[in-house]
Amino acid sequence: MGSTTLSAVWRPLFSFLLIGAALFTADRAWRSDAPAAPIVVSSEHLEEIRARVLARTGRLPDAAQLAALIEADVEEELLYREARVRGFDRGDPVVFRRLVQNMRFAGADAEESDAALYAEALDLGMDRSDPVVRRRLVQRLRLAIEARTLASPPTESELRGLFDARRDRYVAPARVRLAQRFFPVPHAGAPDAPQAERALAALRGRGAGPEDAADVGAPFLHAALQPLQTRDELERRFGAVFAERVFALEVGLWTGPVPSSYGVHLVFVIERVEAAQLSFEQVRDEVRSELLMSRRTEALSDALAALRARTRVVVPDALVARDRSSLQ
């Protein structure tokens, strides 16, 4: 590749970096003396929130939902502003490409360089209004805040302390292993199928075990012999009523009919494994992940609290009251 080609490739990027550096310096200098502008939640923004929720759920948000959504938008604005203060919008390749793309989509001169279009987009304030740019900057700041929590790895004492404090959460749930035979019911809401009751009496009468019932019942999408499963796993396969009933059954006996999401079943509980406390060694990785997540959450919460302390947030009481009254 010749020097002319290299020049053509690098000149726009070099110009972009120079522009970004100059704007970043000016921006930081201007912001260092300027008080933080208040965040004002307008009536128009509230209506946008209400319309967004209505379109997504078919219902207007209640007062608590509205307050939570306002809070989320305020937090995003605080993080976005701080990201700009830290210069995350300058020299970011995603922001650069997005703004240049916007300018070209808007019909900019095809002969203009990417760097020139980027500078023009900044002059037009596109970096402040584009949702992709905003999400990118908020994401970068979140990651920067959370990254600080990784500077010092969790100590053994911290890990064991968290395990001891939440020991009741580190438990292997109870499980059952069972055999089932399926009987469809005539229609939804019909009583237990009488053929299931007759089959149950026959199985008990001959002292049949799980392996002796292959000729009983109708074909079913799940296997007759089910492996060890928790209540939640059974519920996902057969429904909540089935799971609840099965965990109350006696081991080693055909029982039923037990209703499921599909019909009714005869069930033979082969084995029940009771819930058991897990050791620290068994859940060490899980504890570590929980501790790091807790650190990240706390770091972000502290950062937002500090940003909020420096920024006035205006949500007029009258406006909120009016909006709440319209939701009753």
Secondary structure, DSSP 8 states (H G I E B T S, - for coil): --HHHHHHHHHHHHHHHHHHHHHHHHHHHHHHHS----EE--HHHHHHHHHHHHHHHSS---HHHHHHHHHHHHHHHHHHHHHHHTTTTSS-HHHHHHHHHHHHHTT--TTS-HHHHHHHHHHTTHHHH-HHHHHHHHHHHHHHHHHGGGSS---HHHHHHHHHHTGGGSEE--EEEEEEEEE--SSTT----HHHHHHHHHHHHTT--GGG-TTSSB--SS-SEEEEEEHHHHHHHH-HHHHHHHTTS-BTSEEEEEE-SSSEEEEEEEEEE--EE--TTTTHHHHHHHHHHHHHHHHHHHHHHHHHHTS-EE--HHHHHHHHHHH-
